[in-house]
Amino acid sequence: MSDLSQKVHETLRDVPNFPHEGIVFKDITPVLADGVLFGEIIEAWRERYASQNITSVVGIESRGFIFGAALANALGVGFTLVRKPGKLPYERIGVDYTLEYGTDRVEMHVDALKPGDRVVVIDDLLATGGTCGASITLVQELGAVVVECAFLIELAFLKGGERLKGVPYHALTVY
């Protein structure tokens, strides 16, 4: 485990039985409250993607917005939103995906990316991979290329990486 991974691991807060009985929620708010650690995270990702010719960072609602906007700024590229239905004001495309019990949907503006754009898709947590997998589909439908997906945390036991359509991914800390 790298020093940064260790710092993240030690700073995250476990909240038992949230949002449901039996779930241990990984609370990122202590990480966000530590300005030095937050800066180190963004710098590590900036270094990782600086030579990858990234043209946009795609952030998944809602905590992916926090990390994604900061990373886009650090890379000097645009930031693109993936949102739940009814949140985007302009013409959009959407994808439905399956959850453990039912379905959900994510959307992007139709002009959010251009064919050939090279993007990093980012979120705070990789769990089952459904939301990120659907986000990858949206990016690809617009003709852009997902270079990698980035996460602060991966819950490896849920095997979410298997739903990422073969796209490489990186997590700073893994449980």
VOKOLVO-474386 format. One record per atom (N, C-alpha, C): residue in three letters; atom name; y, x, z; residue number from 1. Coordinates in nm, 3 decimals. Atoms other than C-alpha are relative to their C-alpha. Layout:
N
R  ala  CA  Y  X  Z  NUM
...
//
This chain:
175
R  met  N  -0.117  0.085  0.000  1
R  met  CA  0.000  0.000  0.000  1
R  met  C  0.124  0.090  0.000  1
R  ser  N  -0.122  -0.081  0.006  2
R  ser  CA  0.339  0.145  -0.097  2
R  ser  C  0.087  -0.029  0.122  2
R  asp  N  -0.093  0.021  -0.112  3
R  asp  CA  0.617  0.182  0.158  3
R  asp  C  0.073  -0.132  -0.015  3
R  leu  N  -0.072  0.126  0.022  4
R  leu  CA  0.806  -0.107  -0.002  4
R  leu  C  -0.092  -0.119  0.025  4
R  ser  N  0.096  0.108  -0.024  5
R  ser  CA  0.497  -0.327  -0.003  5
R  ser  C  -0.023  -0.020  0.149  5
R  gln  N  0.019  0.007  -0.144  6
R  gln  CA  0.443  -0.245  0.363  6
R  gln  C  0.119  -0.066  0.069  6
R  lys  N  -0.121  0.061  -0.058  7
R  lys  CA  0.805  -0.334  0.449  7
R  lys  C  0.003  -0.150  -0.025  7
R  val  N  0.002  0.143  0.033  8
R  val  CA  0.775  -0.667  0.267  8
R  val  C  -0.104  -0.071  0.086  8
R  his  N  0.110  0.058  -0.077  9
R  his  CA  0.442  -0.739  0.435  9
R  his  C  0.039  -0.020  0.147  9
R  glu  N  -0.040  0.007  -0.141  10
R  glu  CA  0.585  -0.666  0.780  10
R  glu  C  0.116  -0.095  0.025  10
R  thr  N  -0.120  0.083  -0.017  11
R  thr  CA  0.902  -0.870  0.719  11
R  thr  C  -0.028  -0.148  -0.026  11
R  leu  N  0.035  0.140  0.025  12
R  leu  CA  0.743  -1.188  0.583  12
R  leu  C  -0.040  -0.067  0.132  12
R  arg  N  0.036  0.076  -0.121  13
R  arg  CA  0.695  -1.460  0.845  13
R  arg  C  -0.109  -0.100  -0.036  13
R  asp  N  0.105  0.101  0.016  14
R  asp  CA  0.373  -1.661  0.869  14
R  asp  C  0.038  -0.124  0.080  14
R  val  N  -0.026  0.127  -0.067  15
R  val  CA  0.430  -2.028  0.950  15
R  val  C  -0.127  -0.084  -0.010  15
R  pro  N  0.126  0.074  0.005  16
R  pro  CA  0.101  -2.196  1.045  16
R  pro  C  0.023  -0.151  -0.018  16
R  asn  N  0.005  0.146  0.019  17
R  asn  CA  0.024  -2.553  0.937  17
R  asn  C  0.124  -0.055  -0.070  17
R  phe  N  -0.113  0.048  0.081  18
R  phe  CA  0.316  -2.579  0.691  18
R  phe  C  -0.031  0.027  -0.145  18
R  pro  N  -0.050  0.136  -0.021  19
R  pro  CA  0.353  -2.781  0.478  19
R  pro  C  -0.108  -0.099  0.042  19
R  his  N  0.111  0.087  -0.041  20
R  his  CA  0.009  -2.917  0.568  20
R  his  C  -0.089  0.075  0.099  20
R  glu  N  0.096  -0.056  -0.094  21
R  glu  CA  -0.250  -2.862  0.838  21
R  glu  C  -0.094  0.096  -0.073  21
R  gly  N  0.093  -0.097  0.057  22
R  gly  CA  -0.457  -2.551  0.766  22
R  gly  C  0.064  0.100  -0.095  22
R  ile  N  -0.071  -0.092  0.090  23
R  ile  CA  -0.198  -2.382  0.540  23
R  ile  C  0.081  0.097  0.085  23
R  val  N  -0.088  -0.100  -0.062  24
R  val  CA  -0.033  -2.057  0.650  24
R  val  C  0.106  0.035  -0.105  24
R  phe  N  -0.112  -0.017  0.093  25
R  phe  CA  0.305  -2.056  0.471  25
R  phe  C  0.058  0.140  0.015  25
R  lys  N  -0.063  -0.132  0.000  26
R  lys  CA  0.448  -1.716  0.374  26
R  lys  C  0.150  -0.022  -0.020  26
R  asp  N  -0.144  0.026  -0.001  27
R  asp  CA  0.818  -1.753  0.463  27
R  asp  C  0.075  0.125  -0.044  27
R  ile  N  -0.073  -0.115  0.053  28
R  ile  CA  1.039  -1.523  0.253  28
R  ile  C  0.141  0.014  0.058  28
R  thr  N  -0.138  -0.005  -0.047  29
R  thr  CA  1.364  -1.602  0.438  29
R  thr  C  0.033  0.126  0.082  29
R  pro  N  -0.034  -0.127  -0.067  30
R  pro  CA  1.340  -1.294  0.666  30
R  pro  C  0.021  0.115  -0.100  30
R  val  N  -0.019  -0.101  0.105  31
R  val  CA  1.308  -1.080  0.352  31
R  val  C  0.139  -0.015  -0.061  31
R  leu  N  -0.131  0.025  0.060  32
R  leu  CA  1.616  -1.243  0.201  32
R  leu  C  0.113  0.035  0.096  32
R  ala  N  -0.102  -0.028  -0.101  33
R  ala  CA  1.808  -1.197  0.527  33
R  ala  C  0.023  0.150  0.020  33
R  asp  N  -0.011  -0.145  -0.013  34
R  asp  CA  1.748  -0.820  0.516  34
R  asp  C  0.058  0.055  -0.131  34
R  gly  N  -0.069  -0.042  0.122  35
R  gly  CA  2.006  -0.704  0.261  35
R  gly  C  -0.050  0.131  -0.057  35
R  val  N  0.051  -0.129  0.046  36
R  val  CA  1.871  -0.350  0.245  36
R  val  C  -0.136  -0.019  -0.068  36
R  leu  N  0.133  0.024  0.057  37
R  leu  CA  1.512  -0.468  0.184  37
R  leu  C  0.011  -0.077  -0.131  37
R  phe  N  -0.018  0.078  0.123  38
R  phe  CA  1.624  -0.726  -0.073  38
R  phe  C  0.047  0.093  -0.113  38
R  gly  N  -0.048  -0.096  0.100  39
R  gly  CA  1.814  -0.451  -0.256  39
R  gly  C  -0.109  0.094  -0.047  39
R  glu  N  0.111  -0.088  0.037  40
R  glu  CA  1.509  -0.224  -0.249  40
R  glu  C  -0.100  -0.071  -0.092  40
R  ile  N  0.090  0.079  0.085  41
R  ile  CA  1.295  -0.500  -0.401  41
R  ile  C  0.056  -0.009  -0.141  41
R  ile  N  -0.062  0.014  0.132  42
R  ile  CA  1.539  -0.562  -0.685  42
R  ile  C  0.003  0.135  -0.071  42
R  glu  N  -0.003  -0.133  0.062  43
R  glu  CA  1.576  -0.187  -0.747  43
R  glu  C  -0.139  0.042  -0.048  43
R  ala  N  0.136  -0.034  0.043  44
R  ala  CA  1.198  -0.141  -0.761  44
R  ala  C  -0.035  -0.072  -0.129  44
R  trp  N  0.026  0.074  0.124  45
R  trp  CA  1.172  -0.416  -1.022  45
R  trp  C  0.087  0.051  -0.113  45
R  arg  N  -0.088  -0.052  0.105  46
R  arg  CA  1.473  -0.279  -1.213  46
R  arg  C  -0.062  0.127  -0.058  46
R  glu  N  0.063  -0.122  0.047  47
R  glu  CA  1.303  0.060  -1.232  47
R  glu  C  -0.125  -0.030  -0.082  47
R  arg  N  0.124  0.035  0.070  48
R  arg  CA  0.976  -0.103  -1.339  48
R  arg  C  0.027  -0.049  -0.142  48
R  tyr  N  -0.026  0.064  0.129  49
R  tyr  CA  1.138  -0.291  -1.630  49
R  tyr  C  0.111  0.065  -0.082  49
R  ala  N  -0.115  -0.061  0.068  50
R  ala  CA  1.429  -0.062  -1.727  50
R  ala  C  -0.033  0.051  -0.140  50
R  ser  N  0.036  -0.056  0.131  51
R  ser  CA  1.242  0.096  -2.021  51
R  ser  C  -0.082  -0.097  -0.085  51
R  gln  N  0.085  0.098  0.069  52
R  gln  CA  1.068  -0.226  -2.134  52
R  gln  C  0.074  -0.084  -0.105  52
R  asn  N  -0.081  0.077  0.096  53
R  asn  CA  1.350  -0.358  -2.360  53
R  asn  C  0.002  -0.149  0.032  53
R  ile  N  -0.008  0.139  -0.045  54
R  ile  CA  1.374  -0.678  -2.156  54
R  ile  C  0.133  -0.060  -0.046  54
R  thr  N  -0.123  0.067  0.045  55
R  thr  CA  1.625  -0.926  -2.302  55
R  thr  C  0.038  -0.117  0.090  55
R  ser  N  -0.030  0.111  -0.092  56
R  ser  CA  1.599  -1.201  -2.038  56
R  ser  C  -0.102  0.000  0.113  56
R  val  N  0.089  0.023  -0.114  57
R  val  CA  1.454  -1.271  -1.696  57
R  val  C  -0.011  -0.151  0.015  57
R  val  N  0.027  0.144  -0.014  58
R  val  CA  1.294  -1.616  -1.656  58
R  val  C  -0.040  -0.025  0.145  58
R  gly  N  0.027  0.031  -0.139  59
R  gly  CA  1.306  -1.753  -1.302  59
R  gly  C  -0.055  -0.141  0.016  59
R  ile  N  0.065  0.129  -0.024  60
R  ile  CA  1.081  -2.035  -1.182  60
R  ile  C  0.061  -0.064  0.125  60
R  glu  N  -0.060  0.077  -0.110  61
R  glu  CA  1.234  -2.305  -0.960  61
R  glu  C  -0.086  0.008  0.125  61
R  ser  N  -0.140  -0.030  -0.026  62
R  ser  CA  1.342  -2.250  -0.697  62
R  ser  C  0.019  0.142  0.052  62
R  arg  N  -0.018  -0.134  -0.056  63
R  arg  CA  1.281  -1.921  -0.519  63
R  arg  C  -0.002  0.109  -0.106  63
R  gly  N  -0.007  -0.095  0.111  64
R  gly  CA  1.228  -1.746  -0.851  64
R  gly  C  0.143  0.019  -0.050  64
R  phe  N  -0.141  -0.013  0.037  65
R  phe  CA  1.598  -1.813  -0.911  65
R  phe  C  0.066  0.112  0.080  65
R  ile  N  -0.062  -0.100  -0.088  66
R  ile  CA  1.691  -1.589  -0.617  66
R  ile  C  -0.030  0.140  -0.052  66
R  phe  N  0.040  -0.133  0.045  67
R  phe  CA  1.493  -1.288  -0.734  67
R  phe  C  0.034  0.022  -0.147  67
R  gly  N  -0.023  -0.013  0.143  68
R  gly  CA  1.533  -1.356  -1.104  68
R  gly  C  0.144  0.027  -0.036  68
R  ala  N  -0.141  -0.021  0.030  69
R  ala  CA  1.912  -1.379  -1.108  69
R  ala  C  0.043  0.141  0.041  69
R  ala  N  -0.035  -0.135  -0.046  70
R  ala  CA  1.943  -1.057  -0.906  70
R  ala  C  -0.059  0.105  -0.093  70
R  leu  N  0.062  -0.096  0.091  71
R  leu  CA  1.698  -0.875  -1.134  71
R  leu  C  0.070  -0.001  -0.136  71
R  ala  N  -0.071  0.008  0.129  72
R  ala  CA  1.871  -1.001  -1.451  72
R  ala  C  0.132  0.076  0.009  72
R  asn  N  -0.126  -0.070  -0.020  73
R  asn  CA  2.202  -0.874  -1.314  73
R  asn  C  -0.023  0.151  0.004  73
R  ala  N  0.028  -0.144  -0.011  74
R  ala  CA  2.049  -0.535  -1.226  74
R  ala  C  -0.039  0.060  -0.135  74
R  leu  N  0.041  -0.049  0.132  75
R  leu  CA  1.902  -0.505  -1.578  75
R  leu  C  0.109  -0.018  -0.104  75
R  gly  N  -0.107  0.027  0.096  76
R  gly  CA  2.221  -0.629  -1.746  76
R  gly  C  -0.043  -0.092  -0.112  76
R  val  N  0.050  0.096  0.100  77
R  val  CA  2.039  -0.913  -1.925  77
R  val  C  0.024  -0.143  0.048  77
R  gly  N  -0.018  0.140  -0.035  78
R  gly  CA  2.052  -1.291  -1.927  78
R  gly  C  -0.109  -0.051  0.093  78
R  phe  N  0.093  0.067  -0.091  79
R  phe  CA  1.881  -1.523  -1.683  79
R  phe  C  -0.029  -0.140  -0.053  79
R  thr  N  0.044  0.128  0.053  80
R  thr  CA  1.682  -1.830  -1.790  80
R  thr  C  -0.072  -0.079  0.109  80
R  leu  N  0.057  0.087  -0.103  81
R  leu  CA  1.579  -2.125  -1.573  81
R  leu  C  -0.123  -0.075  -0.051  81
R  val  N  0.111  0.094  0.017  82
R  val  CA  1.242  -2.301  -1.557  82
R  val  C  0.013  -0.096  0.117  82
R  arg  N  -0.029  0.098  -0.104  83
R  arg  CA  1.295  -2.627  -1.370  83
R  arg  C  -0.099  -0.116  -0.003  83
R  lys  N  0.075  0.124  -0.009  84
R  lys  CA  1.119  -2.940  -1.255  84
R  lys  C  0.070  -0.105  -0.087  84
R  pro  N  -0.060  0.102  0.087  85
R  pro  CA  1.181  -3.255  -1.467  85
R  pro  C  0.127  -0.061  0.060  85
R  gly  N  -0.121  0.070  -0.039  86
R  gly  CA  1.522  -3.421  -1.459  86
R  gly  C  0.110  0.090  0.054  86
R  lys  N  -0.099  -0.093  -0.056  87
R  lys  CA  1.714  -3.107  -1.353  87
R  lys  C  0.087  0.068  -0.105  87
R  leu  N  -0.075  -0.068  0.106  88
R  leu  CA  1.829  -2.965  -1.687  88
R  leu  C  0.078  -0.101  -0.083  88
R  pro  N  -0.085  0.100  0.064  89
R  pro  CA  2.120  -3.139  -1.861  89
R  pro  C  -0.009  -0.005  -0.152  89
R  tyr  N  -0.004  -0.010  0.146  90
R  tyr  CA  2.064  -3.031  -2.223  90
R  tyr  C  -0.139  -0.030  -0.056  90
R  glu  N  0.128  0.022  0.066  91
R  glu  CA  1.785  -3.083  -2.476  91
R  glu  C  -0.100  0.105  0.049  91
R  arg  N  0.097  -0.089  -0.064  92
R  arg  CA  1.465  -2.933  -2.338  92
R  arg  C  -0.141  -0.022  -0.055  92
R  ile  N  0.143  0.011  0.026  93
R  ile  CA  1.098  -2.866  -2.392  93
R  ile  C  -0.068  0.001  0.136  93
R  gly  N  0.071  0.006  -0.128  94
R  gly  CA  0.838  -2.926  -2.124  94
R  gly  C  -0.150  0.016  -0.018  94
R  val  N  0.145  -0.015  -0.003  95
R  val  CA  0.479  -2.862  -2.029  95
R  val  C  -0.052  -0.063  0.128  95
R  asp  N  0.070  0.055  -0.116  96
R  asp  CA  0.253  -3.061  -1.800  96
R  asp  C  -0.115  0.096  0.035  96
R  tyr  N  0.111  -0.085  -0.042  97
R  tyr  CA  -0.003  -2.870  -1.595  97
R  tyr  C  -0.070  -0.067  0.118  97
R  thr  N  0.080  0.065  -0.103  98
R  thr  CA  -0.278  -2.962  -1.353  98
R  thr  C  0.017  0.070  0.134  98
R  leu  N  0.000  -0.046  -0.138  99
R  leu  CA  -0.261  -2.928  -0.979  99
R  leu  C  -0.137  -0.034  0.059  99
R  glu  N  0.126  0.033  -0.065  100
R  glu  CA  -0.545  -2.956  -0.732  100
R  glu  C  -0.023  -0.151  0.001  100
R  tyr  N  0.009  0.146  -0.001  101
R  tyr  CA  -0.468  -3.329  -0.706  101
R  tyr  C  0.111  -0.056  -0.086  101
R  gly  N  -0.099  0.061  0.089  102
R  gly  CA  -0.279  -3.455  -1.013  102
R  gly  C  0.060  0.101  -0.097  102
R  thr  N  -0.068  -0.085  0.097  103
R  thr  CA  -0.029  -3.301  -1.253  103
R  thr  C  0.145  0.020  0.042  103
R  asp  N  -0.142  -0.024  -0.018  104
R  asp  CA  0.321  -3.158  -1.255  104
R  asp  C  0.055  0.042  -0.135  104
R  arg  N  -0.066  -0.033  0.126  105
R  arg  CA  0.571  -3.052  -1.521  105
R  arg  C  0.112  0.099  0.026  105
R  val  N  -0.116  -0.088  -0.001  106
R  val  CA  0.820  -2.774  -1.588  106
R  val  C  0.068  -0.008  -0.136  106
R  glu  N  -0.080  0.012  0.122  107
R  glu  CA  1.099  -2.764  -1.846  107
R  glu  C  0.097  0.118  -0.014  107
R  met  N  -0.103  -0.099  0.034  108
R  met  CA  1.340  -2.523  -2.020  108
R  met  C  0.089  -0.061  -0.107  108
R  his  N  -0.085  0.038  0.112  109
R  his  CA  1.637  -2.574  -2.248  109
R  his  C  -0.059  0.054  -0.130  109
R  val  N  0.057  -0.040  0.129  110
R  val  CA  1.537  -2.556  -2.615  110
R  val  C  0.062  0.128  -0.054  110
R  asp  N  -0.067  -0.120  0.048  111
R  asp  CA  1.787  -2.275  -2.674  111
R  asp  C  0.006  0.111  0.105  111
R  ala  N  -0.003  -0.096  -0.111  112
R  ala  CA  1.710  -2.076  -2.358  112
R  ala  C  -0.039  0.141  -0.043  112
R  leu  N  0.049  -0.128  0.050  113
R  leu  CA  1.533  -1.798  -2.548  113
R  leu  C  -0.008  -0.004  -0.151  113
R  lys  N  0.012  -0.011  0.145  114
R  lys  CA  1.515  -1.672  -2.904  114
R  lys  C  -0.134  0.065  -0.035  114
R  pro  N  0.123  -0.068  0.043  115
R  pro  CA  1.208  -1.569  -3.102  115
R  pro  C  0.018  0.152  0.008  115
R  gly  N  -0.003  -0.144  -0.015  116
R  gly  CA  1.128  -1.208  -3.024  116
R  gly  C  0.059  0.049  0.131  116
R  asp  N  -0.050  -0.042  -0.131  117
R  asp  CA  1.302  -1.205  -2.686  117
R  asp  C  -0.116  0.055  0.082  117
R  arg  N  0.100  -0.062  -0.088  118
R  arg  CA  1.116  -0.989  -2.434  118
R  arg  C  0.040  -0.033  0.143  118
R  val  N  -0.037  0.054  -0.131  119
R  val  CA  1.106  -1.146  -2.089  119
R  val  C  -0.096  0.041  0.110  119
R  val  N  0.078  -0.005  -0.122  120
R  val  CA  0.986  -1.101  -1.735  120
R  val  C  0.011  -0.138  0.063  120
R  val  N  0.002  0.127  -0.072  121
R  val  CA  0.882  -1.426  -1.566  121
R  val  C  -0.017  0.035  0.147  121
R  ile  N  0.000  -0.042  -0.140  122
R  ile  CA  0.950  -1.408  -1.193  122
R  ile  C  -0.001  -0.120  0.095  122
R  asp  N  0.003  0.100  -0.107  123
R  asp  CA  0.872  -1.614  -0.884  123
R  asp  C  -0.032  0.073  0.131  123
R  asp  N  0.026  -0.064  -0.130  124
R  asp  CA  0.831  -1.548  -0.514  124
R  asp  C  -0.148  0.015  0.028  124
R  leu  N  0.140  0.007  -0.043  125
R  leu  CA  0.461  -1.634  -0.492  125
R  leu  C  -0.091  -0.037  -0.116  125
R  leu  N  0.109  0.037  0.090  126
R  leu  CA  0.153  -1.634  -0.712  126
R  leu  C  -0.111  -0.056  0.087  126
R  ala  N  0.108  0.066  -0.075  127
R  ala  CA  -0.089  -1.885  -0.562  127
R  ala  C  -0.109  -0.038  -0.101  127
R  thr  N  0.104  0.042  0.095  128
R  thr  CA  -0.303  -2.091  -0.803  128
R  thr  C  0.037  0.032  -0.144  128
R  gly  N  -0.042  -0.042  0.134  129
R  gly  CA  -0.099  -1.982  -1.108  129
R  gly  C  0.040  -0.111  -0.094  129
R  gly  N  -0.030  0.111  0.090  130
R  gly  CA  -0.038  -2.330  -1.249  130
R  gly  C  0.143  -0.003  -0.050  130
R  thr  N  -0.140  0.005  0.040  131
R  thr  CA  0.341  -2.324  -1.249  131
R  thr  C  0.036  0.118  -0.088  131
R  cys  N  -0.030  -0.117  0.081  132
R  cys  CA  0.362  -1.971  -1.384  132
R  cys  C  -0.068  -0.009  -0.136  132
R  gly  N  0.070  0.017  0.128  133
R  gly  CA  0.100  -2.043  -1.650  133
R  gly  C  0.074  -0.096  -0.092  133
R  ala  N  -0.078  0.096  0.079  134
R  ala  CA  0.302  -2.345  -1.766  134
R  ala  C  0.131  0.064  -0.046  134
R  ser  N  -0.125  -0.068  0.037  135
R  ser  CA  0.619  -2.131  -1.765  135
R  ser  C  -0.024  0.097  -0.115  135
R  ile  N  0.036  -0.090  0.109  136
R  ile  CA  0.447  -1.874  -1.986  136
R  ile  C  -0.012  -0.079  -0.130  136
R  thr  N  0.014  0.085  0.118  137
R  thr  CA  0.358  -2.154  -2.229  137
R  thr  C  0.137  -0.036  -0.057  137
R  leu  N  -0.135  0.033  0.046  138
R  leu  CA  0.724  -2.261  -2.246  138
R  leu  C  0.065  0.119  -0.069  138
R  val  N  -0.059  -0.121  0.058  139
R  val  CA  0.842  -1.905  -2.313  139
R  val  C  -0.060  0.026  -0.138  139
R  gln  N  0.069  -0.026  0.126  140
R  gln  CA  0.583  -1.862  -2.586  140
R  gln  C  0.031  -0.105  -0.105  140
R  glu  N  -0.036  0.105  0.096  141
R  glu  CA  0.668  -2.198  -2.746  141
R  glu  C  0.135  0.028  -0.064  141
R  leu  N  -0.131  -0.035  0.055  142
R  leu  CA  1.022  -2.067  -2.793  142
R  leu  C  -0.005  0.130  -0.081  142
R  gly  N  0.018  -0.120  0.081  143
R  gly  CA  0.881  -1.758  -2.968  143
R  gly  C  0.028  0.131  0.071  143
R  ala  N  -0.027  -0.121  -0.077  144
R  ala  CA  0.958  -1.511  -2.690  144
R  ala  C  -0.133  0.060  0.049  144
R  val  N  0.116  -0.075  -0.046  145
R  val  CA  0.717  -1.253  -2.551  145
R  val  C  0.013  0.024  0.150  145
R  val  N  0.002  -0.030  -0.143  146
R  val  CA  0.625  -1.235  -2.182  146
R  val  C  -0.058  0.139  0.017  146
R  val  N  0.043  -0.137  -0.021  147
R  val  CA  0.609  -0.865  -2.104  147
R  val  C  -0.085  0.009  0.126  147
R  glu  N  0.073  0.000  -0.126  148
R  glu  CA  0.495  -0.925  -1.746  148
R  glu  C  0.053  -0.113  0.087  148
R  cys  N  -0.044  0.092  -0.104  149
R  cys  CA  0.511  -1.171  -1.459  149
R  cys  C  0.010  0.081  0.129  149
R  ala  N  -0.024  -0.074  -0.124  150
R  ala  CA  0.649  -1.045  -1.127  150
R  ala  C  0.007  -0.097  0.117  150
R  phe  N  0.003  0.082  -0.121  151
R  phe  CA  0.593  -1.183  -0.779  151
R  phe  C  0.026  0.088  0.121  151
R  leu  N  -0.013  -0.068  -0.127  152
R  leu  CA  0.695  -1.085  -0.432  152
R  leu  C  -0.136  0.004  0.069  152
R  ile  N  0.126  0.018  -0.073  153
R  ile  CA  0.359  -1.211  -0.295  153
R  ile  C  -0.106  -0.055  -0.095  153
R  glu  N  0.115  0.060  0.066  154
R  glu  CA  0.016  -1.276  -0.443  154
R  glu  C  -0.102  -0.038  0.107  154
R  leu  N  0.112  0.044  -0.083  155
R  leu  CA  -0.246  -1.481  -0.260  155
R  leu  C  -0.125  0.015  -0.088  155
R  ala  N  0.106  -0.037  0.095  156
R  ala  CA  -0.532  -1.307  -0.444  156
R  ala  C  -0.124  -0.089  0.011  156
R  phe  N  0.120  0.081  -0.020  157
R  phe  CA  -0.804  -1.527  -0.293  157
R  phe  C  0.006  -0.132  -0.078  157
R  leu  N  -0.014  0.123  0.080  158
R  leu  CA  -0.664  -1.822  -0.498  158
R  leu  C  -0.018  0.025  -0.149  158
R  lys  N  0.030  -0.040  0.138  159
R  lys  CA  -0.722  -1.631  -0.825  159
R  lys  C  0.101  -0.053  -0.102  159
R  gly  N  -0.104  0.050  0.089  160
R  gly  CA  -0.390  -1.740  -0.978  160
R  gly  C  0.020  0.083  -0.126  160
R  gly  N  -0.014  -0.085  0.118  161
R  gly  CA  -0.386  -1.444  -1.214  161
R  gly  C  -0.085  -0.046  -0.117  161
R  glu  N  0.088  0.051  0.106  162
R  glu  CA  -0.667  -1.612  -1.409  162
R  glu  C  0.067  -0.108  -0.084  162
R  arg  N  -0.068  0.107  0.074  163
R  arg  CA  -0.424  -1.888  -1.517  163
R  arg  C  0.125  0.049  -0.072  163
R  leu  N  -0.121  -0.055  0.061  164
R  leu  CA  -0.162  -1.653  -1.660  164
R  leu  C  -0.019  0.038  -0.147  164
R  lys  N  0.019  -0.011  0.144  165
R  lys  CA  -0.299  -1.660  -2.017  165
R  lys  C  -0.011  0.145  -0.048  165
R  gly  N  0.017  -0.139  0.039  166
R  gly  CA  -0.385  -1.289  -2.020  166
R  gly  C  0.124  0.086  0.013  166
R  val  N  -0.124  -0.076  -0.018  167
R  val  CA  -0.027  -1.184  -1.941  167
R  val  C  -0.015  0.089  0.123  167
R  pro  N  0.007  -0.086  -0.119  168
R  pro  CA  -0.010  -0.882  -1.709  168
R  pro  C  0.096  -0.049  0.108  168
R  tyr  N  -0.089  0.038  -0.110  169
R  tyr  CA  0.140  -0.939  -1.368  169
R  tyr  C  -0.003  0.106  0.109  169
R  his  N  -0.016  -0.097  -0.107  170
R  his  CA  0.258  -0.742  -1.070  170
R  his  C  0.052  -0.073  0.124  170
R  ala  N  -0.047  0.055  -0.126  171
R  ala  CA  0.298  -0.843  -0.705  171
R  ala  C  0.030  0.117  0.094  171
R  leu  N  -0.036  -0.107  -0.093  172
R  leu  CA  0.476  -0.632  -0.445  172
R  leu  C  -0.091  0.006  0.122  172
R  thr  N  0.093  0.002  -0.113  173
R  thr  CA  0.241  -0.742  -0.167  173
R  thr  C  -0.108  -0.104  -0.027  173
R  val  N  0.116  0.084  0.032  174
R  val  CA  -0.105  -0.897  -0.188  174
R  val  C  -0.074  -0.035  0.128  174
R  tyr  N  0.082  0.048  -0.112  175
R  tyr  CA  -0.296  -1.107  0.063  175
R  tyr  C  -0.134  -0.047  -0.054  175
//
